[in-house]
Amino acid sequence: MRTRTKVCVLLAGALVLTGCTKPGETGNSSNTPQYGGTLTVLDDAAFSGSWPTGLDPATNTTGGGNLTQMSAIYGGLFRLEANADGSNAKVVPYQAASGDYAPDGKSITIKLKPNIKFSDGTPFDADAVVFNIRRDMNADCTCKPTWQLDGTPEQAITAQGSDTVVIKFAQPTATAIAAFVIANVNWIGSPTAIQAMGDQFAIKPVAAGPFTVESDDLSQKLVLKKNPTFFIEGRPYLDTLIVQSIQGDQPAYQALLAGQAQAYEGMTTIPLLEEAKNNSSLVVTQQPATSPYVIQLNTKIPPFNDIHAREAIYYATNVEAIRTGLFKGAYPASQSFTAPGGLFNHSTIPGYRTYDLQKATDIINQYYGGSLNVDLGTLDAYVANQVDTELQTEWAQAGIHAKLHSDQLGALVQNFIGGKWQAMLQTAGAWDPAVGVGVGFRFGTTSPFSGISDTQIDDLLQQAGQISDPARRDALYLQVGQRISDQAYAPFILAFAPASVVTKGVHGPGLDTLIPPVVVNTAILWSDAWMEQS
Amino acid sequence: MTDVAQSGPAPRIISAVLGSPALRLIVKRLLTAIPILLGVSILMFVLLNLLPGSAALQLLGPQATPEQIAKLNDELGFNRPPVQRYLEWLGNFVRGDLGKSIVSKQPVAQVLPEKLAVTGELVALAFVISLGVAIPLALWAARRPNKIFDRISGLFTTAGLSLANYVLALLLGLAFAVKLPWFPSFGFTSISKGLGNNLYSLFLPAVALAFPLLCFYARFLRSDLVDQLQGEDYVMTARAKGLGPWRVLLRHAFRNSSFGLITIVGLNISTLIGATVIIERIFALPGIGAYLLDGILTRDYTRVQAIVMIFALITVLANLAADVLYAVLDPRIRYGSN
């Protein structure tokens, strides 16, 4: 055997043993998609597997977490696509034919693809889209986009002919189309069904996506069947898609190994990920990171209204120890709200205060008599709790004593709204910093989830949201990152991202290829998912 | 007229009830249940109102402004005085109207029966397994105290009591769904698809629920049986009459020891129902436990109130069943003597 051949054989053997293959080629024994099959995808009951308010875009407050359910049922006017390795990610029209900004950026025109029909046979036309977006914008649910419309929804959202929708804004809004992929306005339901079904629409929505709803046990199990009238010929490949809620990573991992499910979205437990990577029957696809962990400091109340206390936290935080100790170096460190998988990434910021225990101790001794007590909260999740515990240990070495508490989402939100919190471990940023849980959500003065009040940052963020030139936006976001760093508003830790885990023979964009997560999980393109048929 | 009325069926039933000690006991227990259920409902109402977070926040989403929250609270009636809200809810509950889920808008009474059936089956199976294993185990251990079987069963039950059932649930899944693919790792098969399939899907969760109870029952019963066998006169008498050891154990000692066991089983029903919350989650069973947990997390007061009251009712009925069993087993209770 020639040396080259031997090397190839050894490499192939190593790939089989580790279960880690190049994204886009993972586990494919065949590159030709096959039709048929029932795929069960597991979603964590604490996040994507929870849809307590149902699946109506106008009322689903957890829509950002339910991307699988919503995109499988509704499809979407736009969607985020990327090359198999996650590169060249961009928002592309899906049920829309195009989306264009007016030259002044104060309106967008959405052209629809012709001849799309809802599964109840009614037309998916401009009137239907206008009906839905007006309904979403008029709903009390804050799951709607934070657009400043030019007038009421009835005035600002209009149909032009049967295939064109125009949305007018009060000010230039250059990120409106990017915002679609994470906003409820992307998901269009049948107006006829909405009016006829009332509250029941949320349980069994009727739309024009790749699948139709067979049964829906809220936050438990959603059974979807192939939509025979789907607008793309030959899609979807799967006959049935079952979304099953499951209690976290361990039961999900066991269900995959038992062969009862074929995919799991958003695995985060590092030891399980390591084990899954070594299991030849599974394919682990680590999605690109878009949202770094950040320690938000509430600068409106003591002790973090004093820059010295904030600086001490920066210096006392050993990011490298967390990155290598807890996460085995799997995720890159970050000094700003951007990450390698998202737009405008700058992982380092000039002058950023890095770990220096002596400096932290000196500050605590000089300004706080050698001891500073702080309250550190987070969402009750495995990874977040682990990071908080590590921070508590690190900070104690500098005389900073952290009292930890982790809360369910509702209580956490109440803490933010109450404004009495001191420090919070959260994720910040999004694929596009202007959308979703983007930078404004964590650092804008008016956001209830921000601990800072800084008009300079507000102005920079507003400008970045109004212009479309990527280079100018990049420069503006860099300035925001610099300002956060200079003022020691919030130390960043690392850019974390969950992984998709599938059984061998399951393929699809976002399942065994990379797509940057728009908020937390990757939006899997279910119309293109397929299973090898034995 | 009066004579006819007095000799009609209704007075005859009343007279029968008053004349039968067992029926008197049931009626007395049912009447006692009313203040208990009222107490539970008040406590639950107070606790739910003390929980941080609100249904309005869940419905509006995390970016809701205080004004939006206040408006929705007003629409949902949460701004009315708590006493008024409680009395309204109580009136509806008594009439069988469990209300609509605040979060999903589904009528609770429509969703509940299906979920109650799943949990009911799970709890029943767990009881069958726990008692079905605990009783023979305890009998065998008590037959020869401190001998090898007794010591092994003591170790086994101590280990079982030390193991949290959610850990056991994961271990059972790993052992009997992954390593030995004998049972499903999650999911529920309805009884309409065959009793065999139904029991197959519930077996691992039922074992996870039953195991700690089984260990507790076995230890309790074994200890009580040993006490009976070693210290009671009636055992001596039975032995003196020439009855064999198994007959003494089963016919005499076990009959007396079963009173304590029945009390414990009756009291444990609420513990068992409580444990279903986490077990149903781990095995993804569409039962009432998981439904309750979702209700608490989303501050769906209507749903939580209905489920807690049903749990309380089941607990009261289970204890009543235990009392009736006493009467069946003990003629002194049945005939009203001391």
Interface residues (C-beta under 8 A of the other chain):
Chain A: A45 S50 P52 T53 G54 T59 T61 D140 C141 T142 C143 T146 D199 A202 I203 D217 L218 S219 Q220 K221 Q244 S245 I246 Q247 Q250 P251 Q254 A255 L257 A258 G259 Q260 Q408 L409 G410 A411 V413 Q414 I417 S447 P448 F449
Chain B: P52 G53 S54 L57 Q58 L59 L60 G61 P62 Q63 A64 T65 P66 Q68 K71 L72 V103 S104 K105 Q106 L170 G173 L174 A177 V178 P181 P184 S185 F186 G187 I278 R281 I282 F283 A284 P286 A290 D294 L297 T298 R299 D300
